[in-house]
Amino acid sequence: MIPMALTLPRTLTTDLAGRAVTMDEAAFRHLYDRTARPLRAYLMRSCGDLALADDLLQEAYLRMLRSGFEGEDDDHRKNYLYRIATNLLRDHFRRKRPESDEVPERDESPGHDEAVHLRSDVGGAMAELAPRDRQMLWLAYVEGASHQEIAKALGLRSASIRSMLFRARQRLAKQLQARGLRPELEVS
Amino acid sequence: MTAKPCSHEEAVTAAARSGDWSPELKAHRDGCLTCAELTLVVAALAADAEELVAIHAPLPDPAPIWLRAQLASRERDYRRATSAIVWVQRAAVAVTLAVGLAFVPGLWNLVKGAFTSLDLSSPVADLPRAAGSPLLVIVVSMLVLGGLALWELTAAQEN
C-alpha cells in the first residue's frame, strides 16, 4: 500500500522574490523522487495511457517550477502538484472533445481501452467510469484528499463532492462486482 | 437492498486503508452495504495504486524538466531587463511621429522649397542652402532615428 500522506522535504528557497524557480535542483529532484511515481499512477489511471501520463507528469512539474510555488508545507506542495495534474487532464479531455465544455463521461478514443486495461481487474473497472469519477475516487481513497481539496482540484463545488463521490463509488463497486470481486473478498 | 450514505464511512475508510478493524466496526461493515462497498473500493484502489506505483517503466528524467524551467526563468529575467529599453524605443517612435505630424504642413513647403531651389549641377555652391534649414535637418534626423528605433523595436520583439 502506498503511503497516504507523503512526507516531503522542505524545499530550499532563495531570496530572489519574484523569480519563478525558487527551489534548487537538489530540492527539486528530492521532491520529484518522492512524488513522481504516485503522481504518475494517478495520471495513468485517469488517462489510461502511460506515454501520455509521462508527458503530463513532466508538464505538471514544469508548471510548478515556472509558477514559483513554494507551498506552506509538504502536503500543500503535493496538493498543488495534483491540482496542476488534474487541470492538465481536464485540458487533455477538453481538447479531445472541443464541442463540449464538460469533462467527457467516457473516454472512447482509439487505443484507449487497450491502454487502460492494464493488468488488473481494477484497471478494467476504472476504465468503465468517467474520467472525473476516476479522478475523484483516486484523490479521495488513494491520496486521502479532503472533499474541499477534491473540489478545488476538479473545479467543483465542495458541497456536491460527498454525493458525487458516493455515486462514483457505487459505480466502481458495481464494476468490481461484475468482475467477480466481492466486498467480503477484500476484507482483511 | 439500496446503499445509502452511512455515518461510519470515515471510520471504515480509515480502517480499510490501514487494515486496523475494531470488532465493532467490522460487525457494522458486515451488515452495512454502503460500508461493504466502501471497503471493497478502498481496498481495490489501494491494490491498484500499489501495482501502478511499482510499475517497472522508468520515470521521465527530471533533468530536462529542470533545464526547461531554468530556461523559462532566464527568458523571463531577460524580458524584465530589456523592458525599459523597449519602452524607451516606443517613446522615441511616438515622439518622432508626433513631431513629424506637427510639422507636416510646414515641412512640406520647406521640402518643396528646398528641392525647387536645389541646383544639382553645382552642388558645392548650393549645398548650404539645400541643407541650410536647421528645422529640416532636425526633422529628417528624427525621422531617420525613428525609423531605426522602429526597426530595433521590431527586431527585439521578433527575438
Interface residues (C-beta under 8 A of the other chain):
Chain A: M1 I2 M4 R19 A20 V21 E25 F28 R29 Y32 A36 R37 P38 R40 A41 M44 R45 L50 D54 L57 Q58 Y61 L62 L65 R66 L118 R119 S120 V122 G123 A125 M126 L137 W138 Y141 V142 G144 R162 S163 F166 R169 Q170 L172 A173 L176 Q177 L181 R182 P183 E184 L185 E186 V187 S188
Chain B: A3 P5 T13 R17 G19 W21 K26 R29 D30 A36 E37 L38 T39 L40 V41 V42 A43 A44 L45 A46 A47 D48 A49 E50 E51 L52 V53 I55 A57 L59 P60 P62 P64 I65 W66 R68 A69 Q70 A72 S73 R76 D77
